[in-house]
Amino acid sequence: MKNGVNAGGVGIWLDEIVPCLKDTETGEIKETVVFKIESRSFLKKFKEKDGWGIDWTEIPSDVEVYALALKENNEIQGLVGVKNDTNAQAAYLHWACTAPQNNKHMFGKQKFSGVGGHLFAIAADRSMLWGHKGYIYVGASFLGALHPYHFMLDKGAAQKLLEVYTYEWN
């Protein structure tokens, strides 16, 4: 889905359900950490032309950006932008993107599996923290559905994500 930075989108696949990230070559499980990116200038290195889906400095200022990284070296494996939508009583998953080295659909190979599920788990975590019981929604093109939430995780699905995916907050 590509509607521009302001419309949002999801550039990830839910490829494998693993508690941490799995090295696709060795099968080794790598522990992860999540941290909020406070400085928009830090996002300058995450550009569409380099395989990051969008130029991350251009996302709306009310969208919080979180990084999923390897615990051992803080190497970022994916980014997710989430907005606290109090009107919808849900977290709006504005944009999510795996790191280029994990995008086998664009670059032919994948270093780590499990990134996509982790990014959704981060959004579920924020939803819980904001008091929205794990509800998440993403923007989508109109497909004739009867409601504006073309994709949504409810409390049970959000809880299952949080039970499976493990990471530490930094």
C-alpha positions as CSV (number, residue, x, y, z in Angstrom):
1,M,0.0,0.0,0.0
2,K,1.5,3.3,-1.0
3,N,-0.5,6.4,-0.4
4,G,2.2,8.7,0.7
5,V,3.8,9.5,4.1
6,N,0.7,11.2,5.5
7,A,-1.7,8.5,4.6
8,G,0.3,5.8,6.3
9,G,1.0,2.2,5.3
10,V,2.4,-1.1,6.3
11,G,5.6,-2.4,4.6
12,I,6.0,-5.7,6.6
13,W,5.1,-9.4,6.4
14,L,4.1,-11.5,9.3
15,D,6.5,-14.2,8.2
16,E,7.1,-16.3,11.3
17,I,5.9,-16.2,14.9
18,V,9.0,-16.2,17.1
19,P,9.5,-14.7,20.5
20,C,12.6,-12.8,19.4
21,L,14.2,-12.4,16.0
22,K,15.5,-15.5,14.2
23,D,18.6,-15.4,12.0
24,T,17.5,-17.0,8.8
25,E,20.9,-18.4,8.0
26,T,21.9,-20.0,11.4
27,G,18.5,-20.4,13.1
28,E,19.9,-18.5,16.1
29,I,17.4,-16.5,18.2
30,K,18.4,-12.9,18.9
31,E,17.0,-10.9,21.8
32,T,15.5,-7.6,21.0
33,V,14.9,-4.2,22.5
34,V,12.4,-1.4,21.6
35,F,13.0,2.3,22.0
36,K,11.2,5.4,21.1
37,I,12.9,7.7,18.7
38,E,12.7,11.1,20.3
39,S,14.7,13.1,17.8
40,R,13.3,13.6,14.3
41,S,16.8,14.3,13.1
42,F,17.8,10.7,14.0
43,L,15.3,9.6,11.4
44,K,17.2,11.2,8.5
45,K,19.1,8.0,7.8
46,F,15.9,6.0,7.2
47,K,14.9,6.9,3.6
48,E,12.7,5.4,1.0
49,K,15.5,5.3,-1.5
50,D,17.5,3.1,0.9
51,G,14.7,0.6,1.3
52,W,12.9,2.0,4.4
53,G,9.5,2.4,2.7
54,I,9.2,6.2,3.2
55,D,11.4,9.1,4.3
56,W,10.8,8.8,8.0
57,T,11.5,12.4,8.7
58,E,8.3,13.3,6.8
59,I,5.7,11.4,9.0
60,P,3.3,13.7,10.9
61,S,4.6,15.1,14.2
62,D,1.8,13.5,16.2
63,V,3.0,10.0,15.2
64,E,5.4,8.4,17.7
65,V,8.2,6.3,16.1
66,Y,9.6,3.2,17.8
67,A,12.6,1.1,16.7
68,L,13.0,-2.6,17.1
69,A,16.6,-3.4,17.5
70,L,19.0,-6.3,18.4
71,K,19.7,-6.2,22.1
72,E,23.4,-7.1,21.5
73,N,24.2,-4.0,19.4
74,N,21.1,-1.8,19.0
75,E,21.1,-2.4,15.2
76,I,17.6,-1.4,14.1
77,Q,15.7,-4.1,12.4
78,G,12.3,-2.3,11.9
79,L,10.5,0.9,12.5
80,V,6.9,1.5,13.5
81,G,4.9,4.8,13.7
82,V,2.0,4.7,16.1
83,K,-0.5,7.4,17.0
84,N,-2.7,7.6,20.1
85,D,-6.2,8.1,18.5
86,T,-8.4,8.9,21.5
87,N,-11.4,9.5,19.3
88,A,-11.3,6.0,17.9
89,Q,-10.1,4.6,21.3
90,A,-7.4,2.7,19.5
91,A,-3.8,3.0,18.4
92,Y,-3.5,4.0,14.8
93,L,-0.6,2.1,13.2
94,H,0.5,4.8,10.8
95,W,3.4,3.1,9.2
96,A,5.5,0.0,9.8
97,C,8.6,-1.1,7.8
98,T,11.2,-3.8,8.2
99,A,14.9,-2.9,7.7
100,P,16.0,-3.5,4.1
101,Q,18.2,-6.5,5.1
102,N,15.0,-8.2,6.3
103,N,12.9,-7.5,3.2
104,K,13.2,-10.5,1.0
105,H,10.4,-9.3,-1.3
106,M,12.4,-6.2,-2.3
107,F,16.0,-7.4,-1.9
108,G,15.8,-11.2,-2.5
109,K,17.0,-12.2,1.0
110,Q,16.1,-11.8,4.6
111,K,18.6,-11.6,7.5
112,F,16.0,-11.9,10.4
113,S,12.5,-13.3,10.5
114,G,9.9,-12.2,13.0
115,V,10.2,-8.4,12.5
116,G,6.6,-7.9,11.2
117,G,5.0,-9.5,14.2
118,H,7.2,-7.6,16.6
119,L,6.1,-4.3,15.0
120,F,2.5,-5.2,15.4
121,A,3.2,-6.2,19.0
122,I,4.7,-2.8,19.7
123,A,1.5,-1.1,18.4
124,A,-0.5,-3.4,20.6
125,D,1.7,-2.6,23.6
126,R,1.1,1.2,23.0
127,S,-2.6,0.6,22.7
128,M,-2.7,-1.2,26.0
129,L,-0.6,1.6,27.6
130,W,-2.9,4.3,26.3
131,G,-5.9,2.5,27.7
132,H,-7.3,1.2,24.4
133,K,-7.4,-2.5,25.4
134,G,-5.0,-3.5,22.6
135,Y,-7.2,-2.1,19.8
136,I,-5.2,-1.2,16.7
137,Y,-6.2,0.0,13.3
138,V,-4.4,0.8,10.0
139,G,-5.4,3.0,7.2
140,A,-6.4,1.2,4.0
141,S,-7.9,1.9,0.6
142,F,-11.7,1.5,0.6
143,L,-12.6,-2.1,-0.3
144,G,-16.4,-1.8,0.2
145,A,-16.3,-2.7,3.8
146,L,-19.1,-1.5,6.1
147,H,-16.8,0.2,8.6
148,P,-13.6,2.4,8.4
149,Y,-11.4,-0.3,10.2
150,H,-10.2,-2.5,7.4
151,F,-7.8,-4.2,9.7
152,M,-8.1,-4.4,13.4
153,L,-6.7,-6.3,16.3
154,D,-9.0,-6.8,19.3
155,K,-8.0,-7.3,22.9
156,G,-7.6,-11.0,22.6
157,A,-5.4,-10.8,19.5
158,A,-3.3,-8.0,21.0
159,Q,-2.8,-10.0,24.2
160,K,-1.7,-13.1,22.1
161,L,0.9,-10.9,20.3
162,L,2.2,-9.6,23.6
163,E,2.5,-13.2,25.0
164,V,4.5,-14.5,22.0
165,Y,6.8,-11.6,21.2
166,T,9.4,-10.7,23.7
167,Y,11.5,-7.6,23.9
168,E,12.8,-5.1,26.4
169,W,12.0,-1.4,26.5
170,N,15.0,0.9,26.5
